[in-house]
Amino acid sequence: MDKVQRHTEICTYLSILYETKNKDYGDSFAKSFDEYGMTMSCIRLEDKLNRLKALTVKNQSQQVKDESVEDTLMDLANYAIMTVIELQIKEEKNHGKGK
């Protein structure tokens, strides 16, 4: 399998993961983004980055056993995509108001 195919498969998985988690969390990311803007997005991304560091750099025993490096990277990717979506929606709303 070539890298483009792998990328496509990962993006498909990310979409399914996003849909599932978004239903479970009740679109909380969008609600928080509306209230706090990019600050909230940066905090969520930093939390996941810190988790990635804990899993890879600090070499310590992990209490949460069911979250892997790959899971954390998938969450980071989805948070980045979710931020892009919210920025696009915000821009569309602004253009709709004549800005």
DAHU-V496266 format. One record per helix or strand of 3 or more residues. SS is the DSSP state (H for helix, E for strand). FROM is the first residue (numbers start at 1). LEN is the number of residues. If there is no record, write none. Layout:
ss->{SS & SS}
from->{FROM & FROM}
len->{LEN & LEN}
//
This chain:
ss->{H & H & H & H}
from->{3 & 28 & 38 & 69}
len->{23 & 9 & 19 & 28}
//
